[in-house]
Amino acid sequence: MGDTFSLKITDKVSYIQHLDQSRYDSTDLFRIINRNGSDYPAEKGVSHIEMKYDYFRGDIKSSEDFIEYSATKSTMSGNYYMVTCPGKPPMKTQDRLLTELNRFRMDNK
């Protein structure tokens, strides 16, 4: 099911960060990421995810692996990362990114 990483991870993260806002109700894909009970702006959350990607690079073979290893939960506490947009309930980062990955694949068929 996973793709062959035809785009760099940073390109995919950039795509997720800068989606066409007309497809959404004028909110960002996510504005706040919560790691281990603390809220961070999306940019800081993405920086952390990129750092984890660098660490797990050798284990990552697909986009799903990238999300699982780098953007799902804390390797130290086991707590899931959560994302929040204004006016919407928090959701697991993993769920949000898998939804957007599927959308990305549909848009790029």
Secondary structure, 3 states (H helix, E strand, C coil): CCCCCCCCHHHHHHHHHCCCHHHCCCCCCCCEEEECCEEEEHHHHHHHHHHHHHHHHHHCCCHHHHHHHHCCECCCCCCECEEECCCCCCEEHHHHHHHHHHHHHHHCC
